[in-house]
Amino acid sequence: MQSKIEKTCRSCGASKLITDFSKDKATADGFRSTCSSCRKKQSQIYYEVNREKKRSYNSQYYRKNKTKIQEKQAVYENSPKGKWVNFYSHKVRGKHELLISEEEFYQWFDKQNSFCHYCGMTNDETLLVLKYF
């Protein structure tokens, strides 16, 4: 018997947890009919079959919208989220090393006046991000 937290994938036929399905507002239950792993396989197959078509389209789109894309990138990179993503991705790849202990970091952080002077995030935003470390 299937419970409400499980759903059957239309593609592979397996009964999986609802968390294995992407959200979809257009469906009655609010989730896609195929599981995430099947959708990933489908996307990979589509990309392999249409690789040149996709590359050509992306290249043309970038050339046509280059300045607009660069402006959006600049705005994002200078936003608190963009700065954090850049810092975190370098940290994960081992390009950055934290030179202070966690305790020293929190002492420094407590002295900030309502926002982080490094990344520009408010203290509340920064604390939300720090929960994931």
C-alpha positions as CSV (number, residue, x, y, z in Angstrom):
1,M,0.0,0.0,0.0
2,Q,1.3,3.4,-1.0
3,S,1.4,6.2,1.6
4,K,1.1,9.9,1.0
5,I,4.8,10.3,1.3
6,E,5.5,7.9,-1.5
7,K,4.8,8.2,-5.2
8,T,5.4,5.9,-8.2
9,C,7.7,7.1,-10.9
10,R,6.0,7.1,-14.3
11,S,9.3,6.4,-16.1
12,C,10.9,3.6,-14.0
13,G,7.8,2.4,-12.2
14,A,9.6,2.4,-8.8
15,S,7.8,3.6,-5.6
16,K,9.9,6.3,-4.1
17,L,9.7,9.0,-1.4
18,I,8.0,12.2,-2.4
19,T,11.4,14.0,-1.8
20,D,12.8,12.2,-4.9
21,F,10.4,14.1,-7.1
22,S,10.8,17.8,-8.2
23,K,8.0,20.2,-7.5
24,D,5.4,21.1,-10.2
25,K,2.6,23.5,-9.5
26,A,0.7,22.3,-12.5
27,T,0.0,18.8,-11.1
28,A,-2.6,17.8,-8.6
29,D,-0.2,16.6,-6.0
30,G,2.4,19.3,-6.7
31,F,5.2,17.0,-7.9
32,R,6.4,15.8,-11.3
33,S,5.4,12.4,-12.5
34,T,9.0,11.2,-13.0
35,C,11.6,11.0,-10.3
36,S,14.7,13.2,-10.2
37,S,17.1,10.4,-11.2
38,C,14.9,9.5,-14.3
39,R,14.7,13.2,-15.2
40,K,18.4,13.5,-14.9
41,K,18.9,10.5,-17.2
42,Q,16.4,12.0,-19.7
43,S,18.2,15.3,-19.6
44,Q,21.6,13.7,-20.2
45,I,20.3,11.7,-23.2
46,Y,18.6,14.8,-24.7
47,Y,21.8,16.8,-24.3
48,E,23.9,14.0,-25.9
49,V,21.5,13.8,-28.9
50,N,21.2,17.6,-29.3
51,R,24.7,18.7,-28.2
52,E,25.6,20.7,-31.2
53,K,22.1,22.3,-31.5
54,K,22.3,23.3,-27.8
55,R,25.8,24.7,-28.1
56,S,24.9,26.7,-31.2
57,Y,21.8,28.1,-29.6
58,N,23.6,29.1,-26.4
59,S,26.4,30.7,-28.4
60,Q,24.0,32.7,-30.5
61,Y,22.0,33.7,-27.5
62,Y,25.1,34.9,-25.6
63,R,26.4,36.9,-28.6
64,K,23.0,38.5,-29.0
65,N,22.5,39.3,-25.3
66,K,26.1,39.7,-24.2
67,T,25.8,43.1,-22.5
68,K,22.6,42.2,-20.7
69,I,24.1,38.9,-19.4
70,Q,27.2,40.7,-18.2
71,E,25.2,43.4,-16.4
72,K,23.1,40.7,-14.6
73,Q,26.3,38.8,-13.7
74,A,27.9,42.0,-12.3
75,V,24.8,42.8,-10.2
76,Y,24.7,39.2,-8.9
77,E,28.4,39.0,-8.1
78,N,28.2,42.2,-6.1
79,S,25.1,41.1,-4.2
80,P,25.6,39.5,-0.7
81,K,24.5,36.1,-2.1
82,G,26.9,36.3,-5.0
83,K,29.8,37.2,-2.8
84,W,28.9,34.3,-0.4
85,V,28.6,31.8,-3.2
86,N,31.9,32.9,-4.6
87,F,33.6,32.6,-1.2
88,Y,32.0,29.3,-0.4
89,S,32.8,27.7,-3.7
90,H,36.4,28.7,-3.4
91,K,36.5,27.4,0.2
92,V,35.0,24.1,-0.8
93,R,37.5,23.7,-3.6
94,G,40.3,24.4,-1.2
95,K,41.3,27.8,-2.6
96,H,40.5,29.6,0.6
97,E,41.5,28.6,4.0
98,L,39.9,30.1,7.1
99,L,42.8,31.5,9.2
100,I,40.8,31.9,12.4
101,S,39.0,29.4,14.6
102,E,35.2,29.2,14.7
103,E,35.2,30.8,18.1
104,E,37.4,33.7,16.9
105,F,35.1,34.1,13.9
106,Y,32.0,34.4,16.2
107,Q,33.8,36.9,18.4
108,W,34.6,39.0,15.3
109,F,31.1,38.6,13.9
110,D,29.5,39.8,17.1
111,K,31.4,43.1,16.8
112,Q,29.9,43.8,13.4
113,N,27.3,46.6,13.2
114,S,24.2,44.9,11.7
115,F,26.0,43.6,8.6
116,C,29.1,41.8,7.6
117,H,31.7,44.2,6.3
118,Y,33.3,41.4,4.2
119,C,30.3,40.2,2.2
120,G,27.7,42.9,2.9
121,M,25.0,40.5,4.3
122,T,23.0,41.5,7.3
123,N,23.7,39.6,10.5
124,D,20.5,37.6,10.1
125,E,21.4,36.5,6.5
126,T,24.9,35.6,7.5
127,L,23.7,33.5,10.5
128,L,21.3,31.6,8.2
129,V,24.2,30.8,5.9
130,L,26.5,29.8,8.8
131,K,23.9,27.2,9.9
132,Y,25.0,25.0,6.9
133,F,28.6,24.8,8.0
